[in-house]
């Protein structure tokens, strides 16, 4: 029963782990167990939230984008250079987002039009976009960003910064958008069965390109948030974030084989990845324990999930073929059906309908 | 126009590209053509090539290993910790290789047990091994990203030794290339690797020892990654936990550029070896011409995109021509 529930709602298992993590924290020191801690972790996970939304969309179409870290860095550098050149904040951020969108669309075109495998194509653009970062910045850090820009991620109303509110809205819109709109569903359809999706009239290539484009846009937004949070832009901005984003989504139940997953799950995964960081600090443990804990939990979740799915599949198959293996059980089942007072005709009809 | 079949192979294209590249850089800067320059430049990138050789096996089986960068760091740190703990450097090196191999076995067992995509599993083990390396270096007091140095001089000199006039790492790479060619193209194990990549289910029904083959493939990859970690430790004279973080993507690039299908089932060792040299010399050559190392990495990324896109386009073109020919024949009848 519980297993079934966890199988239906993959998000729940991540939520449980997060609750467990906070419980450990509470055991060590009660005073940490407050809304402030929850909000602190939320504030630290903004970048990963935004990236995880994008990763969910791309992975839903049975794709993968390992170039998001470089897109992040590129967008941050573009925004930083423009602001230091005297542009207004909205204009600079707008251009940075546009650059991210173009990078994403290029990835999408490689994957859907040129039929290059997703990991290979984005592996190439990972190096390519990182090179643009170095070309633009000339190899030096970008510093002296405007105070107004940094203030975007400083805590404001109800303990949340303006950007934090924006990300919250984005998460809700993306979750509902992917679940309940035709376009959102078409991404999952493409990922589940590309040829089938084409036959029911989905423009497969367009859906794929748009998914990668939106992912690029979101990666650029993550880059802007990064620049605002840190206050300067190193050349290595965003390196390694692609793996964290993919790990968050996978942890939250998004399948790399496409077709399943929710933004809520991916967001919980991202929240978990960040909460390890913050909680280690609060527990006064050295930060170097972070990756090994994240890796171990990721593996345990993945392996148990794989085992559960295998067991459920076997159970379903057993029920399907049970009457051939064990005729007596099938006969009893038949008697029970006859004993039920409903007319034979409706029983036949329902069995037809079941097929 | 009749071409000799050997010339139609992707490896010949790569070899031609490699020669053209060396001549081009030589024309811009004659220093590049000096044999000692060409040989010793390999020390900067040969660890990527060595890892890529074994990674080819894993990718041909239809899998991938994202943890190899972390294994490099883990093996280097294992060496460092044991050395600091007073263990003989050669014993420490063997232990580091053993730790790496165990990591590979762990990968294969986890993939086999969970039946989850190798990409996801090795992403997880990548965090795990990388985290283990960080914890080890942290516990040893080499806080964070600082390295462990002051190794036995005999070990540090290893990377500069010459064998038959070749630098030791490069000689090792050549020997391993021949070894892996024999393993993949001339043994039963090699045929199993291809068969599993072509069709895992058919391979299982045909009685192929799928699990055993995968364990060997992943263990070899991790072993080579650990070896690369040791080569780096010897070359730099210090061991750091983040050694391999920049080696993962170039290694995959070398395998894919070498003509191995990322979906598994086809590919050659020679292609990977040539592609590793091609990408490596591109970086060195560009640096010699005065392009910064970061921009040159962008160019190798661009090269990967272009080559893969062109191969994909030529395949699409071939299919289109075939269809047209069939349609014409049908129309003629």
Interface residues (C-beta under 8 A of the other chain):
Chain A: X64 X110 X114 X115 X116 X117 X119 X120 X121 X123 X124 X125 X126 X127 X128 X129 X130 X131 X132 X133 X134 X135 X139 X235 X240 X243 X246 X247 X250 X256 X257 X286 X288 X289 X290 X291 X292 X293 X294 X295 X296 X298 X299 X302 X303 X305 X306 X307 X310
Chain B: X64 X66 X110 X113 X114 X115 X116 X117 X119 X120 X121 X123 X124 X125 X126 X127 X128 X129 X130 X131 X132 X134 X135 X137 X138 X144 X245 X249 X252 X253 X256 X262 X263 X292 X294 X295 X296 X297 X298 X299 X300 X301 X302 X303 X304 X305 X308 X309 X312 X313 X316
